[in-house]
Amino acid sequence: MKKNLSCLAIFIAVFVFIFSSCKKDNTDDPPATVKTGYVTGKVIAKNGTTPIPNASIFVDADGEIYITKSTLDGSFTLQAPIGEQVLNIQTGGGNIFRAQYPVSIAENQTTTVPSGTLKLLQADSLAYIHGLYDNIQVLIQDSLGYSVHEIFVSDLSNLSLLETFGAIFLNCGKQGVMDSIKYQNLLTYVQNGGSLYASDWAVEYLTGDGNYKSTGHAHEPYGIKATCPNGLPGGFIADSTLCTTKSGPATMVNNAQIVAQDLIDYLGINTINIEYDLGAWEVIELIDIPWEILIQDNNTYGPLAARIYPAPSPNKSIQRMLDQGWVTICHIPPGNPANAHTITISVNALPAHLAHGDFVGSCESVGYGGVIYYTTFHNEVQHNISNDVQHILQYFILNM
């Protein structure tokens, strides 16, 4: 099996080289000879109640993708070829959350999938590290119904363990000491396709904690205070691209601008109020490419949330999904390259997609690396967050 997968990896590399620059000649519209019908339904989380907005719903017909997005309440209507089809439901490109459901589509008819049927399932393992001031695992488990495993700061020394998880959530207020091996493992983990979420003080996992506290008590201030652009020592993200200081006061930030269109589509709003109930939260003093600002306070505090797609490892990042029989690709609609979609497909369907001009990897990043989300706010211990903030955090969970 391993030998076959290695051969498959070589096969993919060759096809990526040959076809990644190919152009499609046909158009967005289905050919006149293709008879189509409609399927409608509602996408929900595994808990059976939470609607999933902006999910990708598609049918793969021999490399031709018929795709739509779910609305704010999770509902959708998709036009697709008639016959027995497989309905794919995915978020975040489908590498962690995806599901498939059989559906029968009749010509010019609408097939309605019964309510409660279309659950977005978990296709990969998740992990979190406990924090004194955050517990995003509660949202993962309670508001969405997915499973997540606890690991510890000491486990970051074990790269093999980290790579058994599709995403790792780093809660604010870590307990434990980082070192160069742990930082390098986090970088390698993301380069190999894993994703990270870090909240507030958990930026220390990314840019460094200085490995220096006055007594080792997590509540006490650092003996060395970060100043920008000279951040604390350590980390694997350059301080010249992201630098923060623990200088935010307890406050309410009103009408912060949501910048990222995918986040706007998920929430249905373009501004948000965020409460910081405790002082000393991390203010982003400096941010630069390749970071992308997601939420911005245009009045006082600047960026409040951001993401980055670190450069991937070309050799290892694809193997884990191949082992599971899946591969993430960038699907380029015929004649409409600006509307490309990141989706996950069976490896058996890959040759047809490569021949159509699609390529292996995410549309958002060149290659097969993961994503890092960072927020200065979080799901704090008292659970006293607004519905909008909870929905933002759900978006980050589902789009790792």
N, C-alpha and C positions, 0 to 999 in steps of 0.2 A: 504494500500500500504506500509506504513512504517513497519507494522508488518511483511509483506511478505519479505521486504528487510532485516529486522533484521534476519529473519529465514535463508535467503539466505546467509547472512554474516556468520552465524554459520555453515551453510552447507559448505561454502568455507573453513573455518578454519579447519573443520574436514578433508575435502579432501586434503588440503595442507599437513596436518600432515601425512596422510596415504600414499600419492602418491609422495611427493616431492623427495624421494630418489629412486623412481622406475627407472628401466632401460628398454629401448626399445630393442626388440629382432630383429626387422627388420632393413633394411639398408636404406641408403639415396636414392637409386634408386627406382622409382615407381615399384610396383609389376607388373609382366609380364602380368597380366590380366587387368591392367588399361590401357585403350586406351587414348592417349593424342594427343593434338594439340598445337598450339602456338598462343599467342596474343602479339602484338607489339604496341607501342604507345610512347607518350612523356608526361612527367609529368611537369606541369607548376603551378606557384603560382596563387592565386585568381585574380591577376591583368591581367591574360591572356597572359602574355609575358615572365615573368622571369622563366627560366628553373630551375627545382629542382633536383640537383644531389643527388646521394646516398639515394634516397627515397626507402623505402621497398614496393615492389609490390607483392601481394600474393593472392592465392586462398586457402580457407580453405575447404577441402573436408573431413568432418566428423572427424576433429581433425588432419588430415594429411595436413601439410602446404607445398604448392608449391610456392617457393619464389625466387625473384631475386632483384637486386638493379638497380636503374637508373644510367646512365652514366653522364658525365659532362654536356652534353646538355639536360639531362632529359629523354633521350630515353631508352627503354628497350625492351627485348624479353623474354617472360615467357612461359615455357612449363607447361601445366596443363591438368587435365582430360577433356574429351570432354563433351559437353552438355551445358546447361544454367548455367553459373557460376557467382559469384559475385567477381569482381576485387577490392581488397582492396589496397589503397594507403595511406602510413603513413610516418611520420618522427618523430624522437624523441620518439619512442615507441607508438605513436598514441594517447596519452592521450589528446593532444591539437590540433594537426593537423592530419586530416585523411579524407578520402572520400571513397565511395563505388560506383561502376559502374557495371551495368549488362553487361555481355559479352557472346556471343555464340561461343563455341570452337568446331571445326570440326576435325575429326581424320586426323592427318598428314597434316593439313592445317594451314595456318597462317591468323589469323584475325587481321586486322589493324584498330585500333581505330582512327577515324578522328582527325586531328590536332586541337588543341584548346579545346578538350573535357575533358581531364583528369586533372582537376584542383584540387590541394590540398586545401581542405576546412578547415575552422577554426571551431573546435568542442568545444572550451571553451573560456571564456573571458580572456582578457589580460588587465593589468593596468601598468601605469608608474607614476613616481614622477618626476616632472620637476627638471632640474638641470641648473645651470648657465653656465656650460661648456659642456653640452652634450644634445643630443636630439635623442636618438635611436628610439623614436616613429616615426620619419620621415621615417626611413627605413621600419618599420613595415607597415606604411600606404602607402607610395609612391612607394617603390621598390618592395613590395610584395602584397599590396592590402588588408591587413587585418585590423581589427578594434582594437583599444586600448583606454582604458578609463583613464582619468587623475584622480589621487588621490593625497593626500597631506601628508606631514609628520605627521600631526595631526591624519590622518586616521589610522595610524599604531597602535593606541590605541584600535581600533575596530577589534578584531580578526574575528568576524562574517562577516564583510565586506571583509576583506582580503581573506577569504575562498570562496568568490564568484568568485575568479579569479584563473585560472590555472597557471599563471605566472605573476610576477611583475618585472618591469624593473626600476632600481634605477640609475638615471643619476648622473654624476659627478657634484659636486657643490650644495649640498643640502641647502635648506633654512628652518630652523626649528630646534628644539632641540629634541634630543632623550632622552629617559629615560628607566628605567628598564622594565616597562610594554611593551613599544614598542619593545625592544630587545627580550623579552620573546615571544611576539606575532610573531615576524619574525621566531624565532626558531620553535615554535609550528606549524606555517604555513607550513614550509618546512617538518617537521616531519610528518605532515598530508597529504603530497603529493604535496604541492605547490612548485614552482620553482622560483629562483631569478637570476637576472643578475645585476651585479654592475660594474660600470666603474670608474677607477682611484680613485678620492677622495671619491667616494661612498663606498669605503671600510669601511668608518666610520659606515655605517649601520651594518656591519658585526663584526668588531673588536673593535669598540668604537670610539667616538669623544672626549672623555674626558669631554663632557658637559661643555666646557670651551673655550670661545673666549674672546679676549681682550675687544672688544666693541659690539660684536654680529653681526658685518658686515661680511658677508660671504667671502668677498675678503681679509680680514685682517688675518694676521698670528695668529696661536694659541698662547696663553699665555704659554702653556706647549707644548714642542716639543717632539714628540714620539722618543724614542730610542729603538732599539731591543736588547734583547727580551722583554724589558719592554715597551709595547705599551701604548696607551692612555686608560684611564679607560672606562668601558662600553663594549657593544657588547655581542655577543653570540658565537663568534668564538674565541677560545683560542689564545692568542698572541704567545704561544709556537708552534702553528701549522701554523700561518700566521701572519707576522709582516711586516709593510711597513713604509717607511719614505718619506716625500715630498722633495726628494733630486735629482730627475731627471732633467737634463738640457734640454733646447730646442736642439734637435738633430735628426739625421736620423740614425736609427738602421738598418744596412744592413745585409742581409743574416741570419736573425734570423731563428732558426731551428723549424719547425713544428714537434712536437713530437708525438702527438696523431694520430693513424692510421685512425680513422674515419674522422678527420679533413683533413688529406691528401687525403682521398678518395673523400671528398666533393670538395676540391679545385683543385686537380690534380697537386699539387706542394708540395715540402717539405721544401722550404725556402721562406722567405718573407721579404720585406723592409717595415719598419714602421716609419712614420714621427711623431715626437713629436714636435709640433709647439710652445708649451709653456713650460716654465720651471716649476719646483716644482711638476712634476708628481710623483705619488707614485712608488717608487722603492721597489720591494719585497726583503727585506733583509733576511728574514727567512721564510722557508716553509717546512712543514713536513707532513707525512701521518696523516690523510687520504686524503690530497690534492693530486691531480694529475696534474702535469705540462703539459700544452698543447703546449705552445710556449716558446722557450728558446733562449736568446742571449748568446752564448757561449763565447763572447769576453769581455763584460763589465758589462751589467746590469742584467744578470741572467734571471729568469722566468719573462715572460711578460703576460701570461695568464694561468689560472688554473681553476680546478673545484673540487667540493667535493659533495659526497652523504651523508648527515647527517643521523645518525641512525633514522629510521622511528618510528612512533607511531604505535604499533600493533593493536590498537583498533579503531582508527578513520580514518586512512589514506585511507582505501578502500571504505568507505561509500559513499563518494561524487560521485565516478564513478558508483557505484551500483545504485544510485538514477537516473543516466542517462541511465542505462541499459547496461553499458559497463564495462569491467574489463581488466586491463593490466596484461599480463603474460610473463613469460620467456619460449619461445618455444625451445625445445631441439630436433634438427633433429635426426631421428633414426640412431644410430650408429656413430653419429658425434657430440658429446657434445661440442666440441671446437667451433662449428659454431652456437651457440645458438643465438636466435633473441628475442628482446623485441618487442612485438606486442600488440595491443589492439583488443579484440574480444567481441562479444555479450555475455552477461551472459548465454544465452541459449546454447552457444557452449562450455561453460566451463567444464562440466562434461567429455566430450569426450577428452578434452586436458589434464585434470588431470589424466585420466585413461591411457593416453599415456606417462605420466612422466613429463609433463610440470608443472610449478608451478606459483602461483600467485605472482606478483611483477616484478620488473625490473631485468634483468640479471646482470645489473651493480651494483645494490645495493640489499642487502638482505632485502627484504620487499617492502614497497610501499611508501617510502618517495620521496621527490623531489630532485632536483639537484641545486647547486649554481655555476654559472659561474662568474669569476672575471677577468677583463682585466685592464691592466695599460693604455691602449689606448682606444679610443672611436670615435664615429661619432660626431666630434666636430662641433661647431656652424657654421663654415664657409663652411661645407660640402666638405672640401678640403682633401678627403681621396682617396686612390688608390682603384681600382677595387678589388684587392686582399683583402684589409682590409674590404671593404664593404661586400665581399662574406663571410669572416670570421664571421662578425657580423650577417649576414643573417643565417649562420649555427647555431649560438647560439640561435637566435630567434626561428628557426624551430625545435630545438632539446632540448627544455626545458621539 
